Amino acid sequence: MALRAYGYWALRYRRTWRGTIVIGVANPLLFLMAIGLGLGRLISPDLAVLGGVDYLAFFAPGMLAAAAMQNGIVEAAFPVSMSRQPGGAYPVAAGTPLEPEDILHGHALFMALRVATNAAVFLAVMVAFGAAQSPMVALTLPAATLTGLAFALPAAAWAVTLTGVGPVMGAFKWVVMPLYLFSGTFFAVEQLPDALRPIVYVTPLWHGVDLCRTLSLGTATWPASLGHLAYLVTLAGAGYLVARRNYRRNLHG
Amino acid sequence: MSSAHLIVLRHLWVLRHGRPWNLVVNGIFEPFLYLLSVGIGIGQLVTAGADGGAGRYAAFVAPALLATSAMNSAVNETTGNVWWRVRFDKLYDSVVTTPMRIADITVGEIAASVLRSTLSAVCFCAVIVALGMIHSWWALLAVPAAVLIAFAFSAAGLAAATYLRDPHDHQYLQLCMLPMFLFSTTFYPLSVYPEPVQVVVAALPLYQSIELLRGLTTGQLGVGLLAATAYLVLMGVGGTWLANRRLGRMLLG
């Protein structure tokens, strides 16, 4: 039954995909070119704090994870909060034999595919630019998708309780942007003052960034990678459980 | 007698529930984050080993972020909000039945948008002065310069708004503004580009805006500043003329 709910989103997407190219694909690629290639030329390629690689190789995998976060939230928060309004897709679907869980599963599957396809495009360009240093870079695709879901599922759990999209805009500004700019995407966390570093280490985006970066640079270690994975899986899982409860309450309430 | 001020008063009246500091925080929050992350974070990498400190790079980026923030707030105000008023609120359909003329609407909308940008620009200037990123008394002219930038982009934005039909069209607007933000020497000098690309970048309105503000805040004056001023004045006047003509056709045609 979840596939029926997925079918709705896939059908809709066949009509609206053009508009999503800008935010999902063009945005991170432009940042990759402007910051990674352009600004990277001003940065000497052997800085110890960047792990001794050129800036593009440092920045690109971070951007991959950061873009996955943004895409995850864009795909979850806005559509979910709009669909649950009266007359939206959710109340209508809830009047059919679809259970709230089916609606959630179908939509979450669609979110995961959207995050994964955008990440795949970015990854292909990143490899074409020579920004990947290790064959393990292939594993950044599932890693980035997981990062996206670790944000998308909690975002969906929250958005399904909203009565308007206003708070989503606020969350973007006050939560997503600061995470994006300070989670080690643009510069190394080691550059921050000692007092601030632990704050970055607890943010979920940093775990996604570091996981993708170490995979792309070939410096990944088992303990660190498993730690990042455990963090992201826990967040996605907790988001899923809360979403299940909130979907049931709001759609069959 | 012109009654353009009535439009400004109307917007202030509508906004009276939003506190003024909200507008300011909204206007400067994002550029301020970029200043911290790119200006100082990446600045440490750019100047590592070179003579200057991260402060010098941040002082390079700060005027560009001021120009970008003026552009963004001007364009968002005149495209998104005006589009909504014209297409959904049908606000001006009732205004044109009063003694107010189309020119009053045009001038009033632009003035309201400039007012809002000016408020943010003053606060952003105060922030960069407090952070010690200003090296010249000419920077006192940065606020009037930001007002000119806001005027040029408000007029152009208003003209653009009359061409927007579908909500998806707003994405194309972002597709112009985001590359402009990233490539108009915001983060690195023009000399990074090959010769033919330099010509294209120099023709962009945001590049001219950044040149103007960067010249004033660093105290490096030249004929380029006059050229930039002339460019922005022309853009503003041309945009106002076009917007006025298009609004007239839309509302009275």
Contacts between the chains, C-beta under 8 A, distances in Angstrom:
chain1	res1	chain2	res2	distance
A	16	B	168	7.8
A	18	B	168	7.1
A	19	B	168	4.3
A	19	B	171	5.1
A	22	B	171	4.5
A	22	B	172	7.6
A	22	B	174	5.9
A	22	B	175	5.2
A	23	B	171	7.2
A	23	B	174	7.6
A	26	B	175	6.4
A	26	B	178	7.4
A	27	B	178	6.4
A	30	B	178	5.9
A	30	B	179	5.7
A	30	B	182	5.3
A	31	B	182	6.7
A	33	B	182	7.6
A	34	B	182	3.5
A	34	B	183	5.8
A	34	B	187	6.7
A	35	B	38	7.8
A	35	B	42	7.9
A	35	B	182	7.5
A	35	B	187	6.7
A	38	B	182	8.0
A	38	B	183	7.4
A	38	B	187	6.7
A	38	B	188	5.4
A	38	B	192	5.7
A	39	B	38	7.9
A	39	B	42	6.5
A	39	B	46	7.6
A	39	B	187	4.7
A	39	B	188	5.2
A	41	B	188	7.0
A	41	B	192	5.6
A	42	B	46	4.8
A	42	B	188	5.6
A	42	B	192	7.6
A	43	B	42	7.5
A	43	B	45	4.8
A	43	B	46	5.7
A	43	B	48	7.9
A	44	B	48	7.1
A	44	B	49	6.1
A	47	B	45	6.1
A	47	B	48	5.9
A	49	B	45	7.4
A	49	B	48	7.8
A	50	B	45	7.1
A	55	B	45	7.1
A	173	B	26	7.5
A	173	B	29	6.6
A	173	B	30	7.2
A	177	B	29	7.9
A	177	B	30	6.3
A	177	B	33	5.9
A	178	B	33	6.1
A	181	B	33	5.0
A	181	B	34	6.7
A	181	B	36	7.3
A	181	B	37	3.7
A	181	B	38	7.7
A	182	B	33	7.9
A	182	B	36	7.7
A	182	B	37	6.0
A	182	B	41	7.9
A	186	B	37	5.4
A	186	B	38	6.2
A	186	B	41	5.7
A	186	B	42	5.7
A	187	B	37	7.2
A	187	B	41	3.7
A	187	B	42	5.4
A	187	B	44	7.0
A	187	B	45	6.2
A	191	B	41	6.3
A	191	B	44	5.4
A	191	B	45	7.7
